[in-house]
Amino acid sequence: MKLQTHRTYNFNAGPSALPISVLEKAQAELIDFRGTGMSVMELSHRSSAYETVHNQAINSLKELLSIPDNYEVLFLQGGASLQFSMIPMNFLRSGKKAGYVMTGSWSEKAFSEAKLFGDVYHAASTKESSYRSIPKVDEIEFNPDDAYLHLTSNNTIYGTQWTDFPDTGDVPLIADMSSDILSKPIDVSKFALIYAGAQKNLGPSGVTVVIIRKDLLEQANTNIPTMLKYSTHAKNNSLYNTPPTFGIYMLGEVLNWVREIGGLTAIAEQNEKKAKLIYDGIDTSNGFYIGHSEPDSRSLMNITFNLNSKELEKNFLEQAKQEGFVGVNGHRSIGGCRISAYNAVPFDACKAFSEFMIQFQKDNS
Ligand SMILES: Cc1ncc(COP(=O)(O)O)c(C=O)c1O
């Protein structure tokens, strides 16, 4: 007998919701992976069964994001946070500077880490306005001979997201896309390097995806530890050491799911509809709910808002929890409320939450 599975409304910011069909497939394959008599976790990472999983995941990502041939896709470990160090270690050459566009806590962390390795500066910042917006592309100031320009494409904590990216000419553009990769089509050729922790739109935590232009690999510093060189992983197809095999398998299955439901254009349409439900709840509330982001910088992934009194906000969060909505509290650093509506969060979950917002306002006005 199949038990009715209980699935909650999961708005966690990461790790976050995974598609139910992917979880079910993993469950079905857990003990005997495709006739091997072993779990995928028990396969040697040098076996052909595992190599197929690994290469299919790389190829699916290349196909879905239309990644040009002059890029490598790497599966690394250490989270997006290790990329904050690996990027300057590899690319901040002596005598060069790197610009950082400051749009929130993750940009700050990336900047502080890079400062340990060389000369970095703020190419633009919206800190003075509490990171409510993304700078306009023409407000970003950088030097034509910089080592790179770094930005955070979606600000998970503040709830803002880039829509247009700067054209940086010969300066390599590097983006932390941890919280919006795969949420919409992007032009990968604008970037020299894209990185993302997997635990929002790509799969479980433990895998970090890096998409890197091949010419950048050749220009990297050499006096750094083997494991921290991108070239080590590129030369070895991300199999220099034991990769997080189960995470990569799950990532491959998430990519198959994205393809099955229509690819990135379909996903983007769905994400817009989901986010609109919540933003409409804010915009039609006559100030009962107060959005954090300026309207033109709103994130479709993380929707952040406050209520007009601390007491009311506390009640709202408590009641949301009682109603079965998980992950609605804002990040511990800024508080408030946050709905993370990543790819795998169903439309119905956002619909149920928007109805809850309307009802709560009625009951408390
Ligand atoms: C935009 C962004 N960058 C970096 C990180 C850090 O990622 P990790 O925990 O994988 O190191 C996060 C985590 O939420 C994030 O949202």
The ligand as an SDF file (V2000), in Angstrom:
LIG
                    3D

 16 16  0  0  0  0  0  0  0  0999 V2000
   23.8330   34.5650   -3.3050 C   0  0  0  0  0  0  0  0  0  0  0  0
   24.5450   33.6120   -2.3780 C   0  0  0  0  0  0  0  0  0  0  0  0
   25.8900   33.5120   -2.4460 N   0  0  0  0  0  0  0  0  0  0  0  0
   26.5690   32.6740   -1.6500 C   0  0  0  0  0  0  0  0  0  0  0  0
   25.9320   31.8970   -0.7160 C   0  0  0  0  0  0  0  0  0  0  0  0
   26.7430   30.9710    0.1610 C   0  0  0  0  0  0  0  0  0  0  0  0
   26.5830   29.7160   -0.3170 O   0  0  0  0  0  0  0  0  0  0  0  0
   27.1990   28.4120    0.3970 P   0  0  0  0  0  0  0  0  0  0  0  0
   26.4250   28.2070    1.6470 O   0  0  0  0  0  0  0  0  0  0  0  0
   26.9830   27.3600   -0.6510 O   0  0  0  0  0  0  0  0  0  0  0  0
   28.6340   28.6640    0.6430 O   0  0  0  0  0  0  0  0  0  0  0  0
   24.5380   31.9560   -0.6070 C   0  0  0  0  0  0  0  0  0  0  0  0
   23.8240   31.1000    0.3730 C   0  0  0  0  0  0  0  0  0  0  0  0
   22.6510   31.2190    0.6180 O   0  0  0  0  0  0  0  0  0  0  0  0
   23.8340   32.8350   -1.4590 C   0  0  0  0  0  0  0  0  0  0  0  0
   22.5030   32.9480   -1.3790 O   0  0  0  0  0  0  0  0  0  0  0  0
  1  2  1  0
  2  3  1  0
  2 15  2  0
  3  4  2  0
  4  5  1  0
  5  6  1  0
  5 12  2  0
  6  7  1  0
  7  8  1  0
  8  9  2  0
  8 10  1  0
  8 11  1  0
 12 13  1  0
 12 15  1  0
 13 14  2  0
 15 16  1  0
M  END
$$$$
